[in-house]
């Protein structure tokens, strides 16, 4: 089993920056890719960014050029710059222990961290 714990969410004004982190523990040797999903009120959960063991990354079109995903050992980060009100959502860290794609197919989920961007 893999456990994922997010931190770093909060409230920020439009145009500001936040970094969210996710620490993985447990059977971390199983992890082939990690990433971030988000879910805004009334919307479906969507993939924001992913990174695999080779360091290949993927971004949703809506965040390209503004968000950066990175990984250091068993921790994955999402640096979010030029934030917009439409980025407001609960952000979930995910881990994929099967596909290895930079678009991770979640096998494990964190508990989520709220990011709120005020206009």
Backbone as ProteinMPNN parsed JSONL, in Angstrom:
{"seq_chain_A": "XXXXXXXXXXXXXXXXXXXXXXXXXXXXXXXXXXXXXXXXXXXXXXXXXXXXXXXXXXXXXXXXXXXXXXXXXXXXXXXXXXXXXXXXXXXXXXXXXXXXXXXXXXXXXXXXXXXXXXX", "coords_chain_A": {"N_chain_A": [[0.84, -1.201, 0.0], [0.31, 2.285, -0.567], [0.666, 5.427, 0.889], [-0.469, 8.754, 0.696], [0.166, 12.09, 1.398], [-0.912, 15.295, 1.335], [0.1, 18.759, 1.348], [0.162, 22.342, 1.816], [-1.832, 23.814, 0.515], [-4.188, 26.598, 0.249], [-5.329, 30.018, 0.581], [-5.171, 32.442, -1.921], [-4.53, 35.448, -3.748], [-5.692, 36.327, -7.034], [-3.321, 35.923, -9.617], [-1.284, 35.363, -7.942], [0.956, 32.976, -6.299], [1.295, 29.524, -5.378], [2.561, 26.615, -3.739], [2.017, 23.233, -3.706], [2.52, 20.198, -1.962], [3.29, 16.687, -1.899], [3.736, 13.933, -0.014], [4.844, 10.684, -0.272], [4.459, 7.498, 1.204], [5.09, 4.211, 2.587], [4.751, 1.469, 0.434], [6.597, 2.589, -1.583], [8.259, 1.845, -3.617], [6.683, 0.7, -5.511], [5.579, 2.705, -7.0], [5.072, 4.147, -10.132], [4.386, 6.418, -11.426], [3.356, 9.755, -10.663], [1.028, 12.346, -9.767], [-1.215, 15.182, -10.066], [-4.602, 15.708, -9.508], [-7.591, 17.663, -9.798], [-10.607, 18.973, -8.366], [-13.242, 20.996, -8.902], [-16.033, 22.768, -7.453], [-19.063, 21.306, -8.407], [-18.007, 20.274, -10.716], [-16.333, 17.789, -12.766], [-13.715, 15.624, -11.638], [-10.391, 16.345, -12.657], [-7.361, 15.707, -14.469], [-4.488, 17.441, -13.684], [-1.659, 17.63, -13.769], [1.103, 15.452, -14.457], [3.801, 13.174, -13.705], [6.322, 10.88, -14.593], [8.509, 8.079, -13.752], [10.699, 8.483, -15.323], [10.835, 11.141, -15.521], [9.308, 12.425, -17.359], [6.816, 14.732, -18.205], [3.386, 15.846, -18.014], [0.832, 18.163, -18.79], [-2.333, 19.659, -18.178], [-4.09, 21.535, -20.647], [-5.092, 23.916, -19.7], [-3.391, 24.742, -17.698], [-0.848, 24.866, -18.624], [2.337, 26.362, -18.877], [1.937, 27.808, -16.615], [1.842, 26.177, -14.351], [4.041, 23.923, -12.676], [5.218, 20.692, -12.385], [7.113, 18.646, -10.237], [9.485, 16.252, -8.954], [10.952, 14.779, -6.154], [12.671, 12.294, -4.902], [10.561, 10.689, -2.809], [8.6, 12.591, -2.865], [6.283, 14.733, -4.414], [5.792, 17.761, -6.142], [3.771, 20.616, -6.854], [4.086, 23.484, -8.397], [2.423, 26.432, -8.585], [1.779, 29.128, -10.497], [0.77, 32.479, -11.415], [-1.953, 32.339, -10.717], [-5.45, 31.752, -11.198], [-8.921, 32.608, -10.618], [-10.436, 30.473, -11.556], [-8.858, 28.311, -11.03], [-9.453, 27.484, -8.57], [-10.086, 24.841, -6.431], [-10.281, 21.513, -5.005], [-7.283, 19.924, -4.61], [-5.828, 16.911, -5.486], [-3.397, 14.551, -4.733], [-1.993, 11.882, -6.589], [-1.031, 8.465, -7.135], [0.392, 6.096, -9.32], [0.703, 2.752, -9.855], [0.992, 1.061, -11.928], [0.755, 1.793, -14.807], [2.77, 3.677, -15.516], [2.652, 5.907, -17.084], [2.924, 9.387, -18.038], [0.558, 10.523, -17.697], [-0.944, 9.82, -15.169], [-2.727, 6.935, -14.091], [-4.748, 6.728, -11.528], [-3.989, 4.758, -8.722], [-3.809, 5.168, -6.111], [-4.905, 7.653, -3.821], [-4.512, 10.888, -2.374], [-5.72, 12.779, 0.48], [-6.569, 15.231, -0.282], [-6.223, 18.765, -0.831], [-7.262, 22.068, -0.237], [-7.349, 24.646, -2.583], [-7.782, 27.993, -2.999], [-8.539, 30.675, -5.006], [-8.796, 34.03, -5.011], [-10.581, 36.71, -6.566]], "CA_chain_A": [[0.0, 0.0, 0.0], [0.976, 3.584, -0.629], [-0.059, 6.519, 1.52], [-0.136, 10.057, 0.128], [-0.254, 13.184, 2.273], [-0.692, 16.597, 0.697], [0.204, 19.952, 2.173], [0.515, 23.556, 1.097], [-2.939, 24.557, -0.076], [-4.558, 27.8, 0.974], [-6.02, 31.108, -0.105], [-4.247, 33.365, -2.573], [-5.177, 36.35, -4.696], [-5.424, 36.08, -8.452], [-1.993, 36.359, -10.014], [-0.312, 34.9, -6.964], [1.554, 31.651, -6.437], [1.245, 28.561, -4.286], [3.15, 25.321, -4.019], [1.483, 22.115, -2.942], [3.451, 19.076, -1.884], [2.683, 15.399, -1.589], [4.729, 12.965, 0.446], [4.415, 9.297, -0.376], [5.085, 6.569, 2.141], [4.639, 2.844, 2.411], [5.407, 0.704, -0.636], [6.876, 3.596, -2.611], [8.952, 1.216, -4.742], [5.675, 0.314, -6.493], [5.082, 3.872, -7.736], [5.642, 4.361, -11.458], [4.081, 7.792, -11.816], [2.558, 10.522, -9.702], [0.439, 13.521, -10.388], [-2.215, 15.96, -9.356], [-5.93, 15.936, -10.036], [-8.337, 18.66, -9.042], [-12.05, 18.958, -8.532], [-13.917, 22.226, -8.522], [-17.444, 22.528, -7.114], [-19.963, 21.068, -9.517], [-17.284, 19.822, -11.905], [-15.679, 16.489, -12.657], [-12.304, 15.627, -11.305], [-9.584, 16.39, -13.873], [-5.908, 15.619, -14.328], [-3.82, 18.737, -13.836], [-0.276, 17.407, -14.176], [1.639, 14.148, -14.095], [5.225, 12.965, -13.935], [6.642, 9.472, -14.405], [9.828, 7.823, -13.162], [11.723, 9.009, -16.229], [10.794, 12.596, -15.459], [8.438, 12.962, -18.396], [5.686, 15.429, -17.586], [2.184, 16.159, -18.788], [0.018, 19.211, -18.187], [-3.587, 20.047, -18.803], [-3.916, 22.752, -21.444], [-5.491, 25.091, -18.927], [-2.364, 25.148, -16.741], [0.465, 24.903, -19.28], [3.02, 27.638, -18.78], [1.708, 28.414, -15.296], [2.091, 25.176, -13.313], [5.19, 23.05, -12.888], [5.271, 19.533, -11.507], [8.46, 18.122, -10.06], [9.511, 15.119, -8.03], [12.215, 14.592, -5.456], [12.559, 11.045, -4.146], [9.184, 10.252, -2.617], [7.734, 13.759, -2.749], [5.964, 15.416, -5.668], [5.422, 19.149, -5.922], [3.096, 21.343, -7.923], [4.268, 24.921, -8.275], [1.34, 27.074, -9.314], [2.007, 30.563, -10.661], [-0.263, 33.211, -12.167], [-3.204, 31.643, -10.398], [-6.709, 32.373, -11.616], [-10.053, 32.12, -9.819], [-10.9, 29.176, -12.059], [-7.995, 27.264, -10.49], [-10.001, 27.107, -7.269], [-10.5, 23.442, -6.422], [-9.536, 20.625, -4.128], [-6.212, 19.287, -5.362], [-5.544, 15.578, -4.987], [-2.205, 13.851, -5.181], [-2.263, 10.502, -6.98], [0.095, 7.613, -7.493], [0.055, 5.046, -10.281], [1.7, 1.684, -9.696], [0.862, 0.117, -13.027], [0.958, 2.197, -16.199], [4.001, 4.403, -15.764], [2.412, 7.025, -18.004], [2.954, 10.717, -17.429], [-0.85, 10.799, -17.378], [-1.13, 8.701, -14.232], [-4.019, 6.314, -13.809], [-4.589, 6.624, -10.078], [-4.255, 3.598, -7.883], [-3.842, 5.708, -4.754], [-5.282, 9.062, -3.744], [-4.373, 11.598, -1.115], [-6.984, 13.245, 1.044], [-6.925, 16.481, -0.943], [-5.924, 20.047, -0.185], [-8.051, 23.121, -0.873], [-6.707, 25.837, -3.14], [-8.792, 28.987, -3.305], [-7.966, 31.859, -5.632], [-9.772, 35.109, -4.971], [-10.441, 37.666, -7.682]], "C_chain_A": [[0.868, 1.24, 0.0], [0.086, 4.609, 0.064], [0.46, 7.838, 0.953], [-0.681, 11.148, 1.036], [0.111, 14.511, 1.625], [-0.543, 17.69, 1.747], [0.419, 21.151, 1.27], [-0.62, 24.302, 0.427], [-3.226, 25.811, 0.72], [-5.281, 28.79, 0.1], [-4.991, 32.071, -0.675], [-5.037, 34.258, -3.517], [-4.822, 35.958, -6.124], [-4.081, 36.694, -8.841], [-0.896, 35.892, -9.086], [0.159, 33.486, -7.236], [1.334, 30.824, -5.18], [2.02, 27.331, -4.717], [2.497, 24.294, -3.112], [2.451, 20.944, -3.036], [2.694, 17.809, -1.531], [3.798, 14.426, -1.227], [4.142, 11.571, 0.393], [5.163, 8.45, 0.639], [4.496, 5.189, 1.927], [5.434, 2.164, 1.319], [5.738, 1.607, -1.82], [7.628, 3.015, -3.806], [7.977, 0.828, -5.845], [5.311, 1.474, -7.425], [5.824, 4.043, -9.052], [5.386, 5.778, -11.961], [3.269, 8.444, -10.706], [1.98, 11.734, -10.396], [-0.556, 14.208, -9.475], [-3.505, 16.02, -10.164], [-6.546, 17.083, -9.236], [-9.823, 18.519, -9.327], [-12.627, 20.248, -7.991], [-15.379, 21.905, -8.216], [-18.299, 22.369, -8.364], [-19.3, 20.568, -10.785], [-16.676, 18.448, -11.662], [-14.223, 16.659, -12.264], [-11.491, 15.564, -12.6], [-8.105, 16.284, -13.544], [-5.295, 16.986, -14.602], [-2.407, 18.544, -14.378], [0.165, 16.03, -13.707], [3.115, 14.079, -14.406], [5.527, 11.494, -13.697], [8.073, 9.311, -13.898], [10.956, 8.341, -14.026], [11.795, 10.527, -16.211], [9.966, 13.239, -16.553], [7.195, 13.552, -17.744], [4.554, 15.656, -18.573], [1.412, 17.23, -18.036], [-1.309, 19.344, -18.929], [-3.367, 21.36, -19.546], [-4.171, 24.011, -20.619], [-4.407, 25.582, -17.968], [-0.968, 25.23, -17.364], [1.058, 26.303, -19.213], [2.856, 28.326, -17.438], [2.06, 27.461, -14.155], [3.314, 24.347, -13.697], [5.15, 21.918, -11.878], [6.716, 19.054, -11.43], [8.415, 17.024, -8.995], [10.902, 15.014, -7.445], [12.042, 13.4, -4.539], [11.088, 10.687, -4.007], [8.208, 11.41, -2.43], [7.519, 14.382, -4.126], [5.416, 16.798, -5.329], [4.636, 19.672, -7.124], [3.241, 22.825, -7.621], [3.244, 25.598, -9.173], [1.567, 28.59, -9.317], [0.869, 31.181, -11.467], [-1.637, 32.586, -11.96], [-4.415, 32.47, -10.78], [-7.841, 31.852, -10.728], [-10.546, 30.754, -10.269], [-9.981, 28.022, -11.661], [-8.476, 26.803, -9.11], [-10.569, 25.699, -7.319], [-9.843, 22.735, -5.241], [-8.532, 19.878, -5.002], [-5.828, 17.976, -4.685], [-4.246, 15.045, -5.585], [-2.58, 12.407, -5.512], [-0.968, 9.774, -7.269], [-0.424, 6.448, -8.335], [1.122, 3.967, -10.141], [1.647, 0.669, -10.832], [1.324, 0.677, -14.369], [2.304, 2.873, -16.449], [3.857, 5.569, -16.715], [2.563, 8.349, -17.277], [1.546, 11.293, -17.291], [-1.277, 9.695, -16.417], [-2.573, 8.257, -14.099], [-4.013, 5.988, -12.321], [-4.934, 5.262, -9.489], [-4.371, 4.018, -6.42], [-4.148, 7.202, -4.83], [-4.909, 9.619, -2.374], [-5.728, 12.116, -0.66], [-7.45, 14.558, 0.436], [-6.549, 17.695, -0.117], [-6.633, 21.151, -0.963], [-7.149, 24.253, -1.354], [-7.815, 26.791, -3.553], [-8.111, 30.241, -3.828], [-9.046, 32.929, -5.681], [-9.505, 36.111, -6.083], [-10.248, 39.082, -7.162]], "O_chain_A": [[1.995, 1.244, 0.495], [-1.124, 4.639, -0.164], [1.662, 8.018, 0.757], [-1.857, 11.13, 1.399], [1.283, 14.81, 1.398], [-1.001, 17.554, 2.882], [0.808, 21.009, 0.111], [-0.382, 25.344, -0.183], [-2.59, 26.066, 1.743], [-5.778, 28.455, -0.976], [-4.05, 32.465, 0.013], [-6.087, 33.866, -4.025], [-3.788, 35.34, -6.38], [-3.75, 37.816, -8.456], [0.288, 36.009, -9.403], [-0.182, 32.878, -8.25], [1.206, 31.353, -4.076], [2.127, 27.036, -5.908], [2.436, 24.472, -1.896], [3.108, 20.735, -4.056], [1.611, 17.848, -0.947], [4.683, 14.14, -2.033], [3.073, 11.311, 0.945], [6.348, 8.662, 0.896], [3.53, 5.017, 1.184], [6.66, 2.271, 1.281], [5.223, 1.415, -2.922], [7.641, 3.612, -4.882], [8.384, 0.643, -6.992], [4.792, 1.249, -8.518], [7.054, 4.078, -9.082], [6.103, 6.271, -12.832], [2.592, 7.775, -9.925], [2.406, 12.097, -11.492], [-0.713, 13.872, -8.301], [-3.495, 16.341, -11.353], [-6.083, 17.424, -8.148], [-10.236, 18.019, -10.373], [-12.522, 20.557, -6.804], [-15.902, 20.887, -8.669], [-18.257, 23.205, -9.267], [-19.954, 20.448, -11.821], [-16.523, 18.004, -10.524], [-13.596, 17.687, -12.52], [-11.842, 14.832, -13.525], [-7.656, 16.715, -12.482], [-5.56, 17.604, -15.634], [-2.005, 19.212, -15.331], [-0.322, 15.509, -12.704], [3.624, 14.815, -15.251], [5.055, 10.913, -12.72], [8.762, 10.299, -13.645], [12.05, 8.612, -13.529], [12.692, 11.127, -16.803], [9.926, 14.464, -16.665], [6.601, 12.951, -16.849], [4.744, 15.655, -19.789], [1.341, 17.214, -16.808], [-1.385, 19.164, -20.144], [-2.562, 22.193, -19.13], [-3.533, 25.043, -20.827], [-4.483, 26.707, -17.474], [-0.014, 25.624, -16.694], [0.374, 27.297, -19.458], [3.542, 29.306, -17.147], [2.528, 27.9, -13.105], [3.581, 24.106, -14.874], [5.059, 22.146, -10.672], [7.443, 19.057, -12.423], [7.446, 16.892, -8.247], [11.902, 15.143, -8.151], [11.352, 13.479, -3.522], [10.431, 10.406, -5.01], [7.114, 11.225, -1.898], [8.462, 14.535, -4.903], [4.677, 16.974, -4.36], [4.821, 19.221, -8.255], [2.604, 23.354, -6.711], [3.209, 25.358, -10.38], [1.547, 29.239, -8.271], [0.102, 30.474, -12.12], [-2.378, 32.341, -12.912], [-4.415, 33.699, -10.7], [-7.727, 30.772, -10.149], [-11.022, 29.965, -9.453], [-10.302, 26.864, -11.932], [-7.951, 25.836, -8.558], [-11.428, 25.396, -8.147], [-8.969, 23.286, -4.571], [-8.899, 19.275, -6.01], [-5.544, 17.93, -3.488], [-4.039, 15.091, -6.797], [-3.379, 11.786, -4.811], [0.051, 10.379, -7.602], [-1.503, 5.904, -8.102], [2.311, 4.244, -10.292], [2.182, -0.435, -10.722], [2.199, 0.092, -15.007], [2.914, 2.658, -17.497], [4.858, 6.164, -17.113], [2.36, 8.435, -16.066], [1.371, 12.418, -16.823], [-1.916, 8.73, -16.835], [-3.498, 9.063, -14.01], [-3.331, 5.052, -11.902], [-6.005, 4.703, -9.724], [-4.957, 3.31, -5.601], [-3.725, 7.908, -5.746], [-4.978, 8.926, -1.359], [-6.744, 11.918, -1.326], [-8.602, 14.953, 0.618], [-6.554, 17.666, 1.114], [-6.609, 21.169, -2.193], [-6.298, 24.747, -0.614], [-8.68, 26.443, -4.356], [-7.223, 30.798, -3.183], [-10.083, 32.75, -6.319], [-8.363, 36.33, -6.487], [-10.113, 40.017, -7.951]]}, "name": "protein", "num_of_chains": 1, "seq": "XXXXXXXXXXXXXXXXXXXXXXXXXXXXXXXXXXXXXXXXXXXXXXXXXXXXXXXXXXXXXXXXXXXXXXXXXXXXXXXXXXXXXXXXXXXXXXXXXXXXXXXXXXXXXXXXXXXXXXX"}
